[in-house]
Amino acid sequence: MTDPDRLFDRLDQLLDRLERMIPPAEPAEPDWSHRAYRWQARQLRPVEHIDRVDPAELLHIERQAGQLERNTEQFLAGLPANNALLWGARGTGKSSVVKSLMTRFADTDLCLVEVAKKESETLAELIALLASDARHYIVYLDDLSFEADDESYKSLKAVLEGSIQAQPSNIVIYATSNRRHLMPENMQDNLDSRMEGGQLHPSDAIEEKISLSDRFGLWLSFHPFTQNQYLDVVELALKRLGLEMDEQATTHALRFATQRGSRSGRIAQQFATWWLGTKKDA
């Protein structure tokens, strides 16, 4: 190592020590006048323009939307309510169902706080902060998943169940994920399972992965649309843009989905936007 390298190495060590010695800045007092927030860098940041979703437009996922709505009604009524995991294929309406609650319960004190996966390690701090306010909060973890070597999921496990701190009655956690158990499932995990006394005992790896998703009391599954379901959503999306669902639009909508390798509400919305552009150019 050269002399300059040694110098920079010592400077890095000195800066690390200084960072540990300097106390973190006190977070600013949240602005409690808003209905939606993002939790970023240990700060509650207001969201000025909420992505409003009309519950009436959640075609072919009415069952899942209804179950989450009933759970939220219990929550707002002061009754016990489950934390919920919405899992399934991409673009099938998981996030839309959660966001639609802000429309469905617009006349209540329900608030939504979006938390990115990288911020989940400070979830306990967020919950302690929200507990100091009298309103009801959905802590919303969108597109949540963890890799096999990612230890941050343990923070979420503790918040859901396992910590000595009880979850406040004015907070419920709703998460969406493409993975049923939020973590990758490998063939080796199944091979490590064993039979004892005629009973199957899952491997420790499987038990650990299931232990996270198992802490959500309500599971809602979302699956790819059939062709007819997909076309129903396309028709609704076109109608919102003032366009007709004719034979030409149907043909192109099916071709669009085939190119994307998926039939979902997201693909339907993307097609409608693209189709609008072709009509403007015509």
Steps between C-alpha positions, in 0.01 A plus 500: 500500500641841399524798735197679342295180534592474868405864550157457337442181697573680827273789397215256427545342843501842663179602319332175609589574862372857474167380354453266794581781747262756348140436611245474217295809432162510664226427242274790416151499652267341241227702332192309617263685264548262204335168409794332326873486576827336404744381765844606376825545691310469828272789402126501434471686170154609378367388161315792344339320205361157589452243223124455542356166388125454454393172669234454227776461241667201668362247253537127575675560831182589689541208742847607611395866519195408705699300755753779548218753526327298775828468689548876476146564621577293810818697550322836477227379736759434769468122467793258460622494138760294318818614333459401135727356230385545141708271281492376144581572138636839403256768386187322626371780722661442840613859543177634349293316760697661783485848345125465438447497877583871511206559267266254670566647846551861397256624765695339787830580670681224309856591392750317282877484559713348224821333613768386256668166567832667581325695778347191661784479752367819664140378501487478879598868522226595252235306691599666827463838327158421349374369833531854636228620260133417554421422134495154340798405283564238234874437476536402134798290386478472122681241289663348805748212470827391651794308359640195676798691644297806604471519878275808504187284493557427869409859584165452329445170681553669835255777418230261382537264795779413734596836645417584861334815362137436403374631167296815573125473440505793255747329262461213255761374252412415139773361273502401133744254346551277197617228741262306721754476783685825416826305461642279221405132514770257389486132410775429753269618779257221411778244468614584853158410640474162672250232596471404867242255629309519174472880520668755279716752686589805289862607497619784723533721192135449407388559856695826513351624173145408594540661843503845339191472279322303773494815714247655260155394615332566165636359173349615171616333179495662154530303177547587131181589316330275251470640149140614557586662832790683340278630220242619754765715667621626162145605414468690829838670451408606146163630617674724755699648209189549284585215261290212366580130551458387139633197315820679403571601859433143617747356251772745593434460873555124475813550293629756752454252787669221305804720439519577872453137598228587751132585531439736791337826597832680461546371145141603420567855621825516303323382186226759540760776526681369193174463306406860582828609341428310178161670473649843554749435221231377261 
